[in-house]
Amino acid sequence: MKIEIENINIAKVINFLDGLSLKGLNSIHRTNFSRKLSEKLKVVVENEKQLIEEANGSPKKQKEWLEKFYKEKIVIDGGDSQTMLQSVKSVIKEITAEDSEHEFNGDNAYAVACLYEEFGLGEETNNEKGEEA
């Protein structure tokens, strides 16, 4: 399993995850996932600053470069992260279930939608109904 998150959404996802009230292993896995994302975010911020500097005050060039950069994705994949990713996936599945009482708005809505899509939860729902994903 691997997760890809657009650069523009990393901070939103981190803030959403950090705001979840979890216990036990789910809490530990969420925190580890958040830390991995935070490490990636540090690099993204450094790269963003570099692009702004290299644009040499050209708003057009800066805008063009940043738009492309924000759409690029960071990847958290397999290896020792499988248990962590499965745990976070189960939490997202639980809080987005039809009978869940969780409500999301603003950046949290974008973050949960991003995670929902990346974990393939919409595909699971379609498969459970006998539809093609």
N, CA, C and O atoms as a printed pandas DataFrame, in Angstrom:
     atom_number atom_name residue_name chain_id  residue_number  x_coord  y_coord  z_coord
0              1         N          MET        A               1    0.848   -1.176    0.000
1              2        CA          MET        A               1    0.000    0.000    0.000
2              3         C          MET        A               1    0.890    1.235    0.000
3              4         O          MET        A               1    1.919    1.282    0.673
4              5         N          LYS        A               2    0.466    2.240   -0.776
5              6        CA          LYS        A               2    1.165    3.510   -0.737
6              7         C          LYS        A               2    0.143    4.640   -0.805
7              8         O          LYS        A               2   -0.948    4.499   -1.356
8              9         N          ILE        A               3    0.539    5.752   -0.229
9             10        CA          ILE        A               3   -0.314    6.936   -0.196
10            11         C          ILE        A               3    0.430    8.055   -0.912
11            12         O          ILE        A               3    1.614    8.279   -0.662
12            13         N          GLU        A               4   -0.262    8.753   -1.796
13            14        CA          GLU        A               4    0.301    9.910   -2.483
14            15         C          GLU        A               4   -0.562   11.113   -2.148
15            16         O          GLU        A               4   -1.783   11.080   -2.306
16            17         N          ILE        A               5    0.080   12.170   -1.685
17            18        CA          ILE        A               5   -0.649   13.381   -1.301
18            19         C          ILE        A               5   -0.026   14.577   -1.998
19            20         O          ILE        A               5    1.189   14.769   -1.951
20            21         N          GLU        A               6   -0.862   15.382   -2.646
21            22        CA          GLU        A               6   -0.360   16.584   -3.307
22            23         C          GLU        A               6    0.281   17.506   -2.282
23            24         O          GLU        A               6   -0.179   17.614   -1.145
24            25         N          ASN        A               7    1.351   18.169   -2.705
25            26        CA          ASN        A               7    2.075   19.081   -1.816
26            27         C          ASN        A               7    1.146   20.096   -1.150
27            28         O          ASN        A               7    1.315   20.419    0.025
28            29         N          ILE        A               8    0.181   20.589   -1.892
29            30        CA          ILE        A               8   -0.716   21.624   -1.375
30            31         C          ILE        A               8   -1.593   21.101   -0.233
31            32         O          ILE        A               8   -2.089   21.889    0.572
32            33         N          ASN        A               9   -1.786   19.781   -0.157
33            34        CA          ASN        A               9   -2.683   19.197    0.844
34            35         C          ASN        A               9   -1.987   18.609    2.066
35            36         O          ASN        A               9   -2.656   18.187    3.008
36            37         N          ILE        A              10   -0.666   18.575    2.067
37            38        CA          ILE        A              10    0.056   17.910    3.165
38            39         C          ILE        A              10   -0.277   18.537    4.520
39            40         O          ILE        A              10   -0.613   17.820    5.463
40            41         N          ALA        A              11   -0.189   19.841    4.627
41            42        CA          ALA        A              11   -0.443   20.510    5.917
42            43         C          ALA        A              11   -1.887   20.264    6.379
43            44         O          ALA        A              11   -2.130   20.058    7.568
44            45         N          LYS        A              12   -2.835   20.285    5.449
45            46        CA          LYS        A              12   -4.234   20.037    5.800
46            47         C          LYS        A              12   -4.402   18.636    6.380
47            48         O          LYS        A              12   -5.104   18.445    7.373
48            49         N          VAL        A              13   -3.752   17.663    5.752
49            50        CA          VAL        A              13   -3.855   16.283    6.215
50            51         C          VAL        A              13   -3.217   16.130    7.596
51            52         O          VAL        A              13   -3.767   15.457    8.468
52            53         N          ILE        A              14   -2.055   16.756    7.790
53            54        CA          ILE        A              14   -1.386   16.693    9.098
54            55         C          ILE        A              14   -2.287   17.283   10.181
55            56         O          ILE        A              14   -2.483   16.671   11.231
56            57         N          ASN        A              15   -2.828   18.458    9.928
57            58        CA          ASN        A              15   -3.692   19.112   10.917
58            59         C          ASN        A              15   -4.929   18.279   11.215
59            60         O          ASN        A              15   -5.356   18.187   12.366
60            61         N          PHE        A              16   -5.504   17.676   10.188
61            62        CA          PHE        A              16   -6.671   16.817   10.386
62            63         C          PHE        A              16   -6.313   15.615   11.254
63            64         O          PHE        A              16   -7.008   15.314   12.225
64            65         N          LEU        A              17   -5.233   14.934   10.902
65            66        CA          LEU        A              17   -4.818   13.751   11.665
66            67         C          LEU        A              17   -4.520   14.106   13.118
67            68         O          LEU        A              17   -4.924   13.394   14.037
68            69         N          ASP        A              18   -3.810   15.217   13.313
69            70        CA          ASP        A              18   -3.458   15.628   14.673
70            71         C          ASP        A              18   -4.686   15.991   15.500
71            72         O          ASP        A              18   -4.641   15.945   16.730
72            73         N          GLY        A              19   -5.774   16.350   14.840
73            74        CA          GLY        A              19   -6.997   16.707   15.543
74            75         C          GLY        A              19   -7.881   15.519   15.899
75            76         O          GLY        A              19   -8.847   15.662   16.649
76            77         N          LEU        A              20   -7.554   14.344   15.363
77            78        CA          LEU        A              20   -8.357   13.155   15.668
78            79         C          LEU        A              20   -8.079   12.679   17.084
79            80         O          LEU        A              20   -6.927   12.602   17.513
80            81         N          SER        A              21   -9.124   12.368   17.787
81            82        CA          SER        A              21   -8.996   11.848   19.142
82            83         C          SER        A              21   -9.022   10.326   19.075
83            84         O          SER        A              21  -10.082    9.721   18.918
84            85         N          LEU        A              22   -7.847    9.715   19.194
85            86        CA          LEU        A              22   -7.730    8.266   19.099
86            87         C          LEU        A              22   -6.999    7.721   20.312
87            88         O          LEU        A              22   -6.331    8.462   21.034
88            89         N          LYS        A              23   -7.129    6.430   20.529
89            90        CA          LYS        A              23   -6.458    5.779   21.651
90            91         C          LYS        A              23   -5.708    4.543   21.166
91            92         O          LYS        A              23   -5.972    4.024   20.081
92            93         N          GLY        A              24   -4.781    4.087   21.979
93            94        CA          GLY        A              24   -4.068    2.837   21.717
94            95         C          GLY        A              24   -3.230    2.871   20.458
95            96         O          GLY        A              24   -2.630    3.888   20.111
96            97         N          LEU        A              25   -3.204    1.734   19.781
97            98        CA          LEU        A              25   -2.378    1.601   18.583
98            99         C          LEU        A              25   -2.809    2.556   17.479
99           100         O          LEU        A              25   -1.967    3.068   16.741
100          101         N          ASN        A              26   -4.111    2.803   17.358
101          102        CA          ASN        A              26   -4.569    3.755   16.346
102          103         C          ASN        A              26   -3.941    5.125   16.568
103          104         O          ASN        A              26   -3.551    5.795   15.612
104          105         N          SER        A              27   -3.843    5.538   17.819
105          106        CA          SER        A              27   -3.226    6.823   18.145
106          107         C          SER        A              27   -1.744    6.832   17.780
107          108         O          SER        A              27   -1.243    7.801   17.210
108          109         N          ILE        A              28   -1.052    5.751   18.111
109          110        CA          ILE        A              28    0.374    5.654   17.803
110          111         C          ILE        A              28    0.600    5.667   16.295
111          112         O          ILE        A              28    1.492    6.361   15.807
112          113         N          HIS        A              29   -0.198    4.906   15.557
113          114        CA          HIS        A              29   -0.043    4.845   14.111
114          115         C          HIS        A              29   -0.376    6.178   13.462
115          116         O          HIS        A              29    0.302    6.604   12.527
116          117         N          ARG        A              30   -1.418    6.837   13.955
117          118        CA          ARG        A              30   -1.773    8.160   13.433
118          119         C          ARG        A              30   -0.628    9.139   13.658
119          120         O          ARG        A              30   -0.277    9.905   12.760
120          121         N          THR        A              31   -0.047    9.115   14.851
121          122        CA          THR        A              31    1.057   10.018   15.183
122          123         C          THR        A              31    2.272    9.727   14.304
123          124         O          THR        A              31    2.917   10.660   13.826
124          125         N          ASN        A              32    2.591    8.468   14.086
125          126        CA          ASN        A              32    3.715    8.104   13.225
126          127         C          ASN        A              32    3.483    8.553   11.785
127          128         O          ASN        A              32    4.403    9.033   11.124
128          129         N          PHE        A              33    2.261    8.396   11.305
129          130        CA          PHE        A              33    1.912    8.836    9.954
130          131         C          PHE        A              33    2.047   10.353    9.859
131          132         O          PHE        A              33    2.593   10.879    8.889
132          133         N          SER        A              34    1.550   11.038   10.863
133          134        CA          SER        A              34    1.640   12.493   10.900
134          135         C          SER        A              34    3.106   12.948   10.905
135          136         O          SER        A              34    3.454   13.923   10.240
136          137         N          ARG        A              35    3.954   12.249   11.645
137          138        CA          ARG        A              35    5.384   12.583   11.687
138          139         C          ARG        A              35    6.044   12.397   10.329
139          140         O          ARG        A              35    6.847   13.227    9.901
140          141         N          LYS        A              36    5.701   11.299    9.651
141          142        CA          LYS        A              36    6.261   11.062    8.315
142          143         C          LYS        A              36    5.840   12.177    7.365
143          144         O          LYS        A              36    6.644   12.666    6.571
144          145         N          LEU        A              37    4.583   12.570    7.454
145          146        CA          LEU        A              37    4.093   13.663    6.609
146          147         C          LEU        A              37    4.791   14.978    6.958
147          148         O          LEU        A              37    5.109   15.767    6.069
148          149         N          SER        A              38    5.028   15.214    8.245
149          150        CA          SER        A              38    5.711   16.436    8.684
150          151         C          SER        A              38    7.133   16.511    8.136
151          152         O          SER        A              38    7.602   17.582    7.750
152          153         N          GLU        A              39    7.817   15.365    8.104
153          154        CA          GLU        A              39    9.162   15.319    7.529
154          155         C          GLU        A              39    9.116   15.693    6.052
155          156         O          GLU        A              39    9.958   16.453    5.572
156          157         N          LYS        A              40    8.138   15.162    5.338
157          158        CA          LYS        A              40    7.979   15.474    3.915
158          159         C          LYS        A              40    7.628   16.951    3.736
159          160         O          LYS        A              40    8.100   17.596    2.800
160          161         N          LEU        A              41    6.797   17.483    4.639
161          162        CA          LEU        A              41    6.390   18.881    4.547
162          163         C          LEU        A              41    7.581   19.819    4.696
163          164         O          LEU        A              41    7.646   20.848    4.023
164          165         N          LYS        A              42    8.521   19.477    5.568
165          166        CA          LYS        A              42    9.719   20.312    5.735
166          167         C          LYS        A              42   10.471   20.451    4.421
167          168         O          LYS        A              42   10.919   21.543    4.071
168          169         N          VAL        A              43   10.607   19.369    3.706
169          170        CA          VAL        A              43   11.288   19.401    2.409
170          171         C          VAL        A              43   10.481   20.223    1.407
171          172         O          VAL        A              43   11.046   21.004    0.642
172          173         N          VAL        A              44    9.177   20.049    1.414
173          174        CA          VAL        A              44    8.303   20.799    0.503
174          175         C          VAL        A              44    8.449   22.296    0.753
175          176         O          VAL        A              44    8.543   23.076   -0.194
176          177         N          VAL        A              45    8.468   22.701    2.019
177          178        CA          VAL        A              45    8.599   24.121    2.366
178          179         C          VAL        A              45    9.945   24.668    1.889
179          180         O          VAL        A              45   10.009   25.773    1.351
180          181         N          GLU        A              46   11.006   23.907    2.081
181          182        CA          GLU        A              46   12.328   24.334    1.603
182          183         C          GLU        A              46   12.333   24.487    0.083
183          184         O          GLU        A              46   12.870   25.460   -0.446
184          185         N          ASN        A              47   11.738   23.528   -0.610
185          186        CA          ASN        A              47   11.678   23.598   -2.071
186          187         C          ASN        A              47   10.834   24.772   -2.552
187          188         O          ASN        A              47   11.162   25.417   -3.547
188          189         N          GLU        A              48    9.754   25.041   -1.843
189          190        CA          GLU        A              48    8.888   26.166   -2.184
190          191         C          GLU        A              48    9.675   27.476   -2.075
191          192         O          GLU        A              48    9.602   28.323   -2.965
192          193         N          LYS        A              49   10.422   27.638   -0.989
193          194        CA          LYS        A              49   11.241   28.845   -0.808
194          195         C          LYS        A              49   12.253   28.979   -1.936
195          196         O          LYS        A              49   12.474   30.074   -2.453
196          197         N          GLN        A              50   12.866   27.863   -2.315
197          198        CA          GLN        A              50   13.858   27.890   -3.389
198          199         C          GLN        A              50   13.217   28.338   -4.705
199          200         O          GLN        A              50   13.799   29.141   -5.434
200          201         N          LEU        A              51   12.041   27.831   -5.007
201          202        CA          LEU        A              51   11.353   28.222   -6.238
202          203         C          LEU        A              51   11.031   29.712   -6.239
203          204         O          LEU        A              51   11.177   30.388   -7.257
204          205         N          ILE        A              52   10.594   30.213   -5.098
205          206        CA          ILE        A              52   10.263   31.639   -4.995
206          207         C          ILE        A              52   11.516   32.483   -5.222
207          208         O          ILE        A              52   11.476   33.484   -5.938
208          209         N          GLU        A              53   12.626   32.074   -4.610
209          210        CA          GLU        A              53   13.885   32.801   -4.791
210          211         C          GLU        A              53   14.351   32.757   -6.240
211          212         O          GLU        A              53   14.780   33.772   -6.788
212          213         N          GLU        A              54   14.270   31.591   -6.857
213          214        CA          GLU        A              54   14.751   31.427   -8.226
214          215         C          GLU        A              54   13.863   32.105   -9.256
215          216         O          GLU        A              54   14.288   32.310  -10.393
216          217         N          ALA        A              55   12.648   32.453   -8.884
217          218        CA          ALA        A              55   11.767   33.175   -9.806
218          219         C          ALA        A              55   12.233   34.616   -9.984
219          220         O          ALA        A              55   11.759   35.320  -10.876
220          221         N          ASN        A              56   13.159   35.052   -9.137
221          222        CA          ASN        A              56   13.767   36.395   -9.245
222          223         C          ASN        A              56   12.742   37.518   -9.380
223          224         O          ASN        A              56   12.903   38.416  -10.206
224          225         N          GLY        A              57   11.706   37.464   -8.582
225          226        CA          GLY        A              57   10.719   38.543   -8.570
226          227         C          GLY        A              57    9.777   38.546   -9.755
227          228         O          GLY        A              57    9.034   39.509   -9.942
228          229         N          SER        A              58    9.784   37.509  -10.550
229          230        CA          SER        A              58    8.867   37.407  -11.688
230          231         C          SER        A              58    7.586   36.716  -11.222
231          232         O          SER        A              58    7.566   35.494  -11.075
232          233         N          PRO        A              59    6.517   37.484  -10.987
233          234        CA          PRO        A              59    5.268   36.890  -10.499
234          235         C          PRO        A              59    4.711   35.815  -11.441
235          236         O          PRO        A              59    4.149   34.816  -10.993
236          237         N          LYS        A              60    4.874   36.032  -12.737
237          238        CA          LYS        A              60    4.342   35.063  -13.705
238          239         C          LYS        A              60    5.087   33.731  -13.592
239          240         O          LYS        A              60    4.467   32.670  -13.527
240          241         N          LYS        A              61    6.411   33.795  -13.570
241          242        CA          LYS        A              61    7.226   32.588  -13.460
242          243         C          LYS        A              61    6.964   31.907  -12.119
243          244         O          LYS        A              61    6.818   30.687  -12.059
244          245         N          GLN        A              62    6.905   32.700  -11.037
245          246        CA          GLN        A              62    6.668   32.148   -9.701
246          247         C          GLN        A              62    5.326   31.425   -9.646
247          248         O          GLN        A              62    5.240   30.311   -9.130
248          249         N          LYS        A              63    4.296   32.045  -10.169
249          250        CA          LYS        A              63    2.959   31.447  -10.163
250          251         C          LYS        A              63    2.951   30.132  -10.940
251          252         O          LYS        A              63    2.397   29.134  -10.480
252          253         N          GLU        A              64    3.564   30.140  -12.115
253          254        CA          GLU        A              64    3.612   28.948  -12.960
254          255         C          GLU        A              64    4.338   27.800  -12.255
255          256         O          GLU        A              64    3.851   26.670  -12.221
256          257         N          TRP        A              65    5.502   28.106  -11.698
257          258        CA          TRP        A              65    6.281   27.075  -11.018
258          259         C          TRP        A              65    5.553   26.529   -9.796
259          260         O          TRP        A              65    5.502   25.318   -9.581
260          261         N          LEU        A              66    4.983   27.446   -8.986
261          262        CA          LEU        A              66    4.314   27.004   -7.759
262          263         C          LEU        A              66    3.060   26.185   -8.053
263          264         O          LEU        A              66    2.773   25.221   -7.344
264          265         N          GLU        A              67    2.311   26.559   -9.090
265          266        CA          GLU        A              67    1.117   25.779   -9.442
266          267         C          GLU        A              67    1.499   24.335   -9.778
267          268         O          GLU        A              67    0.835   23.394   -9.343
268          269         N          LYS        A              68    2.570   24.170  -10.552
269          270        CA          LYS        A              68    3.033   22.821  -10.891
270          271         C          LYS        A              68    3.543   22.101   -9.639
271          272         O          LYS        A              68    3.250   20.926   -9.419
272          273         N          PHE        A              69    4.303   22.824   -8.834
273          274        CA          PHE        A              69    4.901   22.251   -7.628
274          275         C          PHE        A              69    3.834   21.778   -6.644
275          276         O          PHE        A              69    3.955   20.694   -6.073
276          277         N          TYR        A              70    2.791   22.582   -6.442
277          278        CA          TYR        A              70    1.744   22.221   -5.490
278          279         C          TYR        A              70    0.978   20.970   -5.921
279          280         O          TYR        A              70    0.420   20.270   -5.076
280          281         N          LYS        A              71    0.945   20.682   -7.226
281          282        CA          LYS        A              71    0.237   19.497   -7.720
282          283         C          LYS        A              71    1.088   18.232   -7.628
283          284         O          LYS        A              71    0.563   17.121   -7.710
284          285         N          GLU        A              72    2.404   18.401   -7.456
285          286        CA          GLU        A              72    3.267   17.232   -7.287
286          287         C          GLU        A              72    2.882   16.521   -6.001
287          288         O          GLU        A              72    2.310   17.121   -5.091
288          289         N          LYS        A              73    3.203   15.238   -5.939
289          290        CA          LYS        A              73    2.787   14.433   -4.789
290          291         C          LYS        A              73    3.985   13.868   -4.032
291          292         O          LYS        A              73    5.012   13.521   -4.614
292          293         N          ILE        A              74    3.816   13.791   -2.732
293          294        CA          ILE        A              74    4.773   13.062   -1.896
294          295         C          ILE        A              74    4.219   11.656   -1.743
295          296         O          ILE        A              74    3.018   11.435   -1.899
296          297         N          VAL        A              75    5.094   10.707   -1.437
297          298        CA          VAL        A              75    4.676    9.311   -1.344
298          299         C          VAL        A              75    5.102    8.726   -0.005
299          300         O          VAL        A              75    6.251    8.865    0.415
300          301         N          ILE        A              76    4.165    8.077    0.646
301          302        CA          ILE        A              76    4.449    7.248    1.818
302          303         C          ILE        A              76    4.075    5.838    1.378
303          304         O          ILE        A              76    2.916    5.566    1.066
304          305         N          ASP        A              77    5.065    4.940    1.353
305          306        CA          ASP        A              77    4.744    3.621    0.830
306          307         C          ASP        A              77    5.246    2.494    1.708
307          308         O          ASP        A              77    6.071    2.678    2.602
308          309         N          GLY        A              78    4.721    1.342    1.420
309          310        CA          GLY        A              78    5.028    0.053    1.984
310          311         C          GLY        A              78    6.095   -0.064    3.043
311          312         O          GLY        A              78    6.176    0.740    3.973
312          313         N          GLY        A              79    6.902   -1.071    2.882
313          314        CA          GLY        A              79    7.967   -1.344    3.830
314          315         C          GLY        A              79    7.461   -1.459    5.251
315          316         O          GLY        A              79    6.502   -2.178    5.528
316          317         N          ASP        A              80    8.116   -0.744    6.145
317          318        CA          ASP        A              80    7.754   -0.807    7.556
318          319         C          ASP        A              80    6.521    0.018    7.889
319          320         O          ASP        A              80    6.123    0.097    9.052
320          321         N          SER        A              81    5.914    0.631    6.881
321          322        CA          SER        A              81    4.755    1.502    7.106
322          323         C          SER        A              81    3.419    0.796    6.898
323          324         O          SER        A              81    2.374    1.418    7.085
324          325         N          GLN        A              82    3.418   -0.478    6.518
325          326        CA          GLN        A              82    2.167   -1.158    6.195
326          327         C          GLN        A              82    1.173   -1.185    7.353
327          328         O          GLN        A              82   -0.003   -0.872    7.162
328          329         N          THR        A              83    1.621   -1.551    8.534
329          330        CA          THR        A              83    0.724   -1.618    9.689
330          331         C          THR        A              83    0.174   -0.236   10.008
331          332         O          THR        A              83   -1.016   -0.083   10.286
332          333         N          MET        A              84    1.035    0.761    9.967
333          334        CA          MET        A              84    0.626    2.139   10.233
334          335         C          MET        A              84   -0.431    2.579    9.229
335          336         O          MET        A              84   -1.462    3.129    9.617
336          337         N          LEU        A              85   -0.184    2.343    7.941
337          338        CA          LEU        A              85   -1.131    2.760    6.904
338          339         C          LEU        A              85   -2.456    2.017    7.027
339          340         O          LEU        A              85   -3.516    2.619    6.857
340          341         N          GLN        A              86   -2.416    0.727    7.318
341          342        CA          GLN        A              86   -3.651   -0.048    7.488
342          343         C          GLN        A              86   -4.463    0.477    8.673
343          344         O          GLN        A              86   -5.691    0.543    8.613
344          345         N          SER        A              87   -3.777    0.846    9.737
345          346        CA          SER        A              87   -4.442    1.362   10.924
346          347         C          SER        A              87   -5.130    2.695   10.629
347          348         O          SER        A              87   -6.289    2.895   10.993
348          349         N          VAL        A              88   -4.418    3.596    9.976
349          350        CA          VAL        A              88   -4.997    4.903    9.636
350          351         C          VAL        A              88   -6.144    4.711    8.653
351          352         O          VAL        A              88   -7.165    5.394    8.746
352          353         N          LYS        A              89   -5.981    3.789    7.715
353          354        CA          LYS        A              89   -7.055    3.497    6.765
354          355         C          LYS        A              89   -8.321    3.054    7.503
355          356         O          LYS        A              89   -9.419    3.502    7.172
356          357         N          SER        A              90   -8.175    2.190    8.484
357          358        CA          SER        A              90   -9.347    1.703    9.220
358          359         C          SER        A              90  -10.035    2.845    9.974
359          360         O          SER        A              90  -11.261    2.874   10.079
360          361         N          VAL        A              91   -9.240    3.785   10.499
361          362        CA          VAL        A              91   -9.820    4.943   11.191
362          363         C          VAL        A              91  -10.602    5.805   10.207
363          364         O          VAL        A              91  -11.722    6.223   10.501
364          365         N          ILE        A              92  -10.017    6.071    9.043
365          366        CA          ILE        A              92  -10.697    6.896    8.030
366          367         C          ILE        A              92  -11.972    6.193    7.563
367          368         O          ILE        A              92  -13.006    6.833    7.369
368          369         N          LYS        A              93  -11.892    4.888    7.386
369          370        CA          LYS        A              93  -13.076    4.124    6.966
370          371         C          LYS        A              93  -14.182    4.241    8.012
371          372         O          LYS        A              93  -15.353    4.420    7.677
372          373         N          GLU        A              94  -13.799    4.138    9.267
373          374        CA          GLU        A              94  -14.776    4.202   10.362
374          375         C          GLU        A              94  -15.431    5.581   10.452
375          376         O          GLU        A              94  -16.648    5.682   10.609
376          377         N          ILE        A              95  -14.634    6.635   10.353
377          378        CA          ILE        A              95  -15.206    7.982   10.541
378          379         C          ILE        A              95  -15.937    8.502    9.310
379          380         O          ILE        A              95  -16.630    9.517    9.383
380          381         N          THR        A              96  -15.787    7.808    8.164
381          382        CA          THR        A              96  -16.506    8.222    6.964
382          383         C          THR        A              96  -17.658    7.287    6.624
383          384         O          THR        A              96  -18.323    7.460    5.603
384          385         N          ALA        A              97  -17.894    6.304    7.474
385          386        CA          ALA        A              97  -19.004    5.372    7.241
386          387         C          ALA        A              97  -20.331    6.128    7.286
387          388         O          ALA        A              97  -20.452    7.161    7.944
388          389         N          GLU        A              98  -21.311    5.597    6.580
389          390        CA          GLU        A              98  -22.615    6.261    6.518
390          391         C          GLU        A              98  -23.245    6.456    7.888
391          392         O          GLU        A              98  -23.963    7.432    8.102
392          393         N          ASP        A              99  -22.992    5.549    8.810
393          394        CA          ASP        A              99  -23.594    5.659   10.139
394          395         C          ASP        A              99  -22.713    6.434   11.127
395          396         O          ASP        A              99  -23.021    6.503   12.317
396          397         N          SER        A             100  -21.627    7.011   10.632
397          398        CA          SER        A             100  -20.735    7.797   11.488
398          399         C          SER        A             100  -21.372    9.153   11.813
399          400         O          SER        A             100  -22.097    9.731   11.004
400          401         N          GLU        A             101  -21.081    9.632   13.006
401          402        CA          GLU        A             101  -21.613   10.936   13.402
402          403         C          GLU        A             101  -20.583   12.042   13.225
403          404         O          GLU        A             101  -20.827   13.184   13.613
404          405         N          HIS        A             102  -19.443   11.715   12.648
405          406        CA          HIS        A             102  -18.413   12.726   12.396
406          407         C          HIS        A             102  -18.859   13.658   11.275
407          408         O          HIS        A             102  -19.443   13.223   10.282
408          409         N          GLU        A             103  -18.581   14.920   11.449
409          410        CA          GLU        A             103  -18.857   15.920   10.425
410          411         C          GLU        A             103  -17.553   16.638   10.111
411          412         O          GLU        A             103  -16.723   16.864   10.992
412          413         N          PHE        A             104  -17.390   16.990    8.850
413          414        CA          PHE        A             104  -16.156   17.650    8.421
414          415         C          PHE        A             104  -16.502   18.896    7.620
415          416         O          PHE        A             104  -17.457   18.914    6.844
416          417         N          ASN        A             105  -15.696   19.946    7.828
417          418        CA          ASN        A             105  -15.865   21.148    7.032
418          419         C          ASN        A             105  -14.504   21.798    6.820
419          420         O          ASN        A             105  -13.520   21.444    7.470
420          421         N          GLY        A             106  -14.469   22.737    5.914
421          422        CA          GLY        A             106  -13.231   23.462    5.641
422          423         C          GLY        A             106  -12.086   22.553    5.241
423          424         O          GLY        A             106  -12.260   21.609    4.471
424          425         N          ASP        A             107  -10.911   22.855    5.777
425          426        CA          ASP        A             107   -9.706   22.085    5.444
426          427         C          ASP        A             107   -9.830   20.629    5.868
427          428         O          ASP        A             107   -9.270   19.751    5.213
428          429         N          ASN        A             108  -10.558   20.355    6.956
429          430        CA          ASN        A             108  -10.733   18.969    7.393
430          431         C          ASN        A             108  -11.500   18.153    6.351
431          432         O          ASN        A             108  -11.216   16.973    6.148
432          433         N          ALA        A             109  -12.462   18.782    5.700
433          434        CA          ALA        A             109  -13.223   18.085    4.664
434          435         C          ALA        A             109  -12.311   17.733    3.490
435          436         O          ALA        A             109  -12.397   16.634    2.943
436          437         N          TYR        A             110  -11.437   18.667    3.105
437          438        CA          TYR        A             110  -10.479   18.382    2.023
438          439         C          TYR        A             110   -9.522   17.268    2.434
439          440         O          TYR        A             110   -9.223   16.376    1.641
440          441         N          ALA        A             111   -9.046   17.322    3.670
441          442        CA          ALA        A             111   -8.085   16.332    4.154
442          443         C          ALA        A             111   -8.704   14.942    4.201
443          444         O          ALA        A             111   -8.091   13.977    3.744
444          445         N          VAL        A             112   -9.903   14.828    4.744
445          446        CA          VAL        A             112  -10.527   13.508    4.845
446          447         C          VAL        A             112  -10.869   12.978    3.453
447          448         O          VAL        A             112  -10.777   11.774    3.212
448          449         N          ALA        A             113  -11.259   13.856    2.545
449          450        CA          ALA        A             113  -11.547   13.425    1.171
450          451         C          ALA        A             113  -10.278   12.920    0.493
451          452         O          ALA        A             113  -10.306   11.921   -0.225
452          453         N          CYS        A             114   -9.182   13.607    0.722
453          454        CA          CYS        A             114   -7.891   13.203    0.167
454          455         C          CYS        A             114   -7.496   11.822    0.679
455          456         O          CYS        A             114   -7.118   10.954   -0.108
456          457         N          LEU        A             115   -7.581   11.614    1.987
457          458        CA          LEU        A             115   -7.225   10.328    2.579
458          459         C          LEU        A             115   -8.188    9.228    2.127
459          460         O          LEU        A             115   -7.761    8.113    1.828
460          461         N          TYR        A             116   -9.458    9.534    2.079
461          462        CA          TYR        A             116  -10.480    8.578    1.651
462          463         C          TYR        A             116  -10.157    8.068    0.249
463          464         O          TYR        A             116  -10.211    6.868   -0.023
464          465         N          GLU        A             117   -9.826    8.997   -0.623
465          466        CA          GLU        A             117   -9.499    8.642   -2.005
466          467         C          GLU        A             117   -8.198    7.847   -2.079
467          468         O          GLU        A             117   -8.132    6.827   -2.766
468          469         N          GLU        A             118   -7.174    8.303   -1.382
469          470        CA          GLU        A             118   -5.869    7.638   -1.435
470          471         C          GLU        A             118   -5.903    6.234   -0.839
471          472         O          GLU        A             118   -5.172    5.352   -1.290
472          473         N          PHE        A             119   -6.730    6.025    0.151
473          474        CA          PHE        A             119   -6.854    4.690    0.729
474          475         C          PHE        A             119   -7.794    3.802   -0.092
475          476         O          PHE        A             119   -7.986    2.631    0.236
476          477         N          GLY        A             120   -8.373    4.352   -1.149
477          478        CA          GLY        A             120   -9.236    3.565   -2.023
478          479         C          GLY        A             120  -10.538    3.142   -1.375
479          480         O          GLY        A             120  -11.103    2.109   -1.733
480          481         N          LEU        A             121  -11.021    3.927   -0.426
481          482        CA          LEU        A             121  -12.225    3.535    0.301
482          483         C          LEU        A             121  -13.480    3.632   -0.551
483          484         O          LEU        A             121  -14.418    2.861   -0.348
484          485         N          GLY        A             122  -13.521    4.551   -1.489
485          486        CA          GLY        A             122  -14.660    4.637   -2.401
486          487         C          GLY        A             122  -14.738    3.408   -3.284
487          488         O          GLY        A             122  -15.827    2.938   -3.615
488          489         N          GLU        A             123  -13.563    2.881   -3.668
489          490        CA          GLU        A             123  -13.516    1.668   -4.484
490          491         C          GLU        A             123  -14.026    0.473   -3.693
491          492         O          GLU        A             123  -14.722   -0.384   -4.237
492          493         N          GLU        A             124  -13.678    0.413   -2.397
493          494        CA          GLU        A             124  -14.158   -0.689   -1.552
494          495         C          GLU        A             124  -15.667   -0.659   -1.457
495          496         O          GLU        A             124  -16.316   -1.702   -1.529
496          497         N          THR        A             125  -16.238    0.532   -1.294
497          498        CA          THR        A             125  -17.683    0.669   -1.181
498          499         C          THR        A             125  -18.354    0.176   -2.454
499          500         O          THR        A             125  -19.354   -0.540   -2.401
500          501         N          ASN        A             126  -17.791    0.568   -3.613
501          502        CA          ASN        A             126  -18.363    0.116   -4.877
502          503         C          ASN        A             126  -18.228   -1.393   -5.029
503          504         O          ASN        A             126  -19.152   -2.043   -5.519
504          505         N          ASN        A             127  -17.113   -1.956   -4.625
505          506        CA          ASN        A             127  -16.903   -3.404   -4.715
506          507         C          ASN        A             127  -17.858   -4.151   -3.801
507          508         O          ASN        A             127  -18.345   -5.224   -4.160
508          509         N          GLU        A             128  -18.133   -3.601   -2.624
509          510        CA          GLU        A             128  -19.048   -4.250   -1.685
510          511         C          GLU        A             128  -20.465   -4.285   -2.243
511          512         O          GLU        A             128  -21.244   -5.185   -1.931
512          513         N          LYS        A             129  -20.792   -3.294   -3.074
513          514        CA          LYS        A             129  -22.130   -3.239   -3.664
514          515         C          LYS        A             129  -22.202   -4.064   -4.949
515          516         O          LYS        A             129  -23.259   -4.164   -5.572
516          517         N          GLY        A             130  -21.069   -4.653   -5.339
517          518        CA          GLY        A             130  -21.056   -5.464   -6.547
518          519         C          GLY        A             130  -20.844   -4.645   -7.795
519          520         O          GLY        A             130  -21.076   -5.135   -8.900
520          521         N          GLU        A             131  -20.405   -3.399   -7.646
521          522        CA          GLU        A             131  -20.161   -2.541   -8.794
522          523         C          GLU        A             131  -18.677   -2.561   -9.109
523          524         O          GLU        A             131  -17.845   -2.917   -8.274
524          525         N          GLU        A             132  -18.371   -2.171  -10.332
525          526        CA          GLU        A             132  -16.958   -2.058  -10.693
526          527         C          GLU        A             132  -16.412   -0.747  -10.182
527          528         O          GLU        A             132  -17.095    0.276  -10.220
528          529         N          ALA        A             133  -15.182   -0.773   -9.705
529          530        CA          ALA        A             133  -14.560    0.452   -9.196
530          531         C          ALA        A             133  -13.947    1.230  -10.317
531          532         O          ALA        A             133  -13.373    2.295  -10.088
